[in-house]
């Protein structure tokens, strides 16, 4: 199973728009994916699903994570790194079977200039600790508000080139 993780719980996020684009384009390339938006975490997630306890709602999420072989993380920049909710999600998942020796692809986005380079590197360190094997091609999409058209599609030639290269590599990874 392949799962795209929207790395924020912000409503109507650009991360979700990017994840939807990836899901649609990966399907055209023959790779079916699930999409998990961190906005869909249980409302009481912090109180009920960390440190060994698991709610029935989170158990369904945990099953999806456990059954996933390849993850594609869309990671927005929050305060020079990645969102805390993404770290809390990783912490809530059972170790080692959630991520150990599985594969991941990382895409950073930001409204600023650098496409969340720092946050993706921070998250890469977490992946290394989890033995989650990160695909070498990580891309960083800056100025995200100017990259997507009204349909939520990338339209700039250079961005499409890099996104398609990353998706092709993810399909074969």
HELIX and SHEET records of a PDB file:
HELIX    1   1 UNK A   14  UNK A   28  1                                  15    
HELIX    2   2 UNK A   38  UNK A   40  5                                   3    
HELIX    3   3 UNK A   45  UNK A   48  1                                   4    
HELIX    4   4 UNK A   56  UNK A   67  1                                  12    
HELIX    5   5 UNK A   84  UNK A   92  1                                   9    
HELIX    6   6 UNK A  117  UNK A  130  1                                  14    
HELIX    7   7 UNK A  144  UNK A  146  5                                   3    
HELIX    8   8 UNK A  157  UNK A  172  1                                  16    
SHEET    1   A 5 UNK A  34  UNK A  37  0                                        
SHEET    2   A 5 UNK A   2  UNK A   6  1                                        
SHEET    3   A 5 UNK A  70  UNK A  76  1                                        
SHEET    4   A 5 UNK A 103  UNK A 109  1                                        
SHEET    5   A 5 UNK A 133  UNK A 134  1                                        
SHEET    1   B 5 UNK A  34  UNK A  37  0                                        
SHEET    2   B 5 UNK A   2  UNK A   6  1                                        
SHEET    3   B 5 UNK A  70  UNK A  76  1                                        
SHEET    4   B 5 UNK A 103  UNK A 109  1                                        
SHEET    5   B 5 UNK A 139  UNK A 141  1                                        
END                                                                             
